[in-house]
Amino acid sequence: MNYQLIIIGGGASGLAAAFAAASYGVERIAVLERTARVGKKILVTGNGRCNLSHTPVSAADYYGSVPVGEILTAFGTAESFFETLGLHCRRDSAGRIYPYSMHAASVLDALRLACNRYGVEEICDAQVTALHPQKGGWLVHTENADYTAENVIFAAGGFAAPHLGTDGSAWELLKKLGIPLAPPSPVLCPIMSDAAMLRPLKGLRVRADAKLMQRNTCLYEEQGEVQFTERTVSGICIFNMASHIRGEKCSEYRIVLDLMPEQNAEDTLSMLYGFQAVRNDGDCESLLSGMFQKPLSRLILKVCNVTADMPCMMLNGRKIREIAETIHHLSFPVKGVSEWKQAQATAGGVIGDALDAHLQVRNHPHLYVVGEAADVHSLCGGYHLHWAWASGVWAAKHIAERSSER
Ligand SMILES: Cc1cc2nc3c(=O)[nH]c(=O)nc-3n(C[C@H](O)[C@H](O)[C@H](O)COP(=O)(O)OP(=O)(O)OC[C@H]3O[C@@H](n4cnc5c(N)ncnc54)[C@H](O)[C@@H]3O)c2cc1C
């Protein structure tokens, strides 16, 4: 065999696995990466700052069919993992962990320097197109060359951000081996809504309490900044909702925004009466202009069938109450989740039952699945990268232990 270990995919989990395997004593390791350089996605994470983990982090933070508890416990903290690579980290007040430099390139440099030190081979422009079990290991086929390896770690990610190398085509390799996968769907992504409602709001940001409703049931609620684009509602609290939406039932969902979550509708009603008295010579738009930006005020009035330039003194009590209630329940229909190119992660992947406790494929010994390719996903805040490091290290450790037993 050419290699003791081949890793398919030079992303977060692949590089962590390469470093860990080498540091545990595995020799002859190659990382095959389909794009021109490894770690492209790491560089854009966290808006270029790389939110590499979260504290605290536990199994309860993850969704999907793969049990993650033991793996997370064994990994410990990302801060100590990166300290061993010479990278110092910092935490923000919300528990998000970043490199001390606040620069994603520091994270990629740390991983690459460590891999280089151990002589890990980085082979780029090497898209793996077939994977065949053979005696004593695996034959890994790329467009340019064939490689053999005793062990393979599949770290080729999912479908999110296809422009960074992850268009999901690598999952075909697993399907051809008969490995069961939960169907992919985009998560951590904007949610599409009614363009006629959204177009005037384009570029606007508001703080709100956001609920995802399926008929009368609230599936998810979070307060935070909500952003509007021409076709989508966005922002971290919206990203975190996306995994609850099942495509085929889109018309059942609504995003409901409470634009003044710090008070109730009765307080808002009294406030509006007060403003009506203060702005008694103004129009309805000016009634709301002390609370919201104009496009949002206009939308609230439109939802209540109130003409923006109507004198505000003409509003009767019933209409003022309707406006107050709309401020606390501004409802946007859901038209679907956004496309893969706007998503940050993938739900779905190799299901838990197909993997043993070491993330090794049960029916294919010496093949391991880590990172986003496994059926694990989470919320915004560093959890995905944390899983990528932890799962890569976990599989690497098992390969090293097994190799040393022989
Ligand atoms: C814009 C953006 C921002 C994000 N920010 C954060 C954040 O701040 N914090 C966080 O926790 N998560 C963040 N994420 C999610 C996080 O980056 C991913 O969950 C994580 O990178 C997944 O790691 P992975 O190793 O499984 O896959 P990836 O990092 O996606 O790596 C997979 C690699 O495999 C390569 N590959 C694919 N197919 C093949 C093939 N056939 N042959 C060879 N190579 C192949 C790809 O080119 C890629 O380099 C963000 C994602 C995006 C898109």
The ligand as a Gaussian input file, in Angstrom:
#p B3LYP/6-31G(d) Opt

LIG

0 1
 C      -19.490000      30.922000       4.734000
 C      -19.373000      29.884000       5.838000
 C      -19.097000      30.288000       7.122000
 C      -19.015000      29.345000       8.149000
 N      -18.670000      29.776000       9.397000
 C      -18.572000      28.872000      10.397000
 C      -18.126000      29.278000      11.696000
 O      -17.733000      30.434000      11.909000
 N      -18.098000      28.336000      12.679000
 C      -18.456000      27.025000      12.455000
 O      -18.428000      26.213000      13.379000
 N      -18.812000      26.597000      11.214000
 C      -18.855000      27.493000      10.193000
 N      -19.194000      27.060000       8.941000
 C      -19.431000      25.595000       8.727000
 C      -18.080000      24.852000       8.686000
 O      -17.174000      25.556000       7.860000
 C      -18.257000      23.438000       8.171000
 O      -19.239000      22.764000       8.917000
 C      -16.942000      22.660000       8.260000
 O      -15.963000      23.277000       7.453000
 C      -17.131000      21.223000       7.785000
 O      -15.887000      20.592000       7.798000
 P      -15.607000      19.334000       6.879000
 O      -14.186000      18.990000       7.047000
 O      -16.623000      18.307000       7.106000
 O      -15.860000      19.852000       5.390000
 P      -15.190000      21.062000       4.606000
 O      -14.484000      21.962000       5.526000
 O      -16.283000      21.582000       3.766000
 O      -14.073000      20.339000       3.697000
 C      -14.370000      19.377000       2.733000
 C      -13.254000      19.398000       1.708000
 O      -13.375000      18.256000       0.862000
 C      -13.062000      18.663000      -0.466000
 N      -13.677000      17.700000      -1.372000
 C      -14.996000      17.549000      -1.678000
 N      -15.179000      16.532000      -2.539000
 C      -13.954000      16.006000      -2.782000
 C      -13.490000      14.939000      -3.597000
 N      -14.331000      14.189000      -4.319000
 N      -12.168000      14.681000      -3.644000
 C      -11.299000      15.436000      -2.906000
 N      -11.682000      16.458000      -2.123000
 C      -12.995000      16.743000      -2.043000
 C      -13.637000      20.051000      -0.559000
 O      -13.066000      20.783000      -1.621000
 C      -13.292000      20.637000       0.813000
 O      -12.035000      21.253000       0.829000
 C      -19.240000      27.973000       7.886000
 C      -19.497000      27.566000       6.573000
 C      -19.562000      28.510000       5.555000
 C      -19.841000      28.067000       4.149000

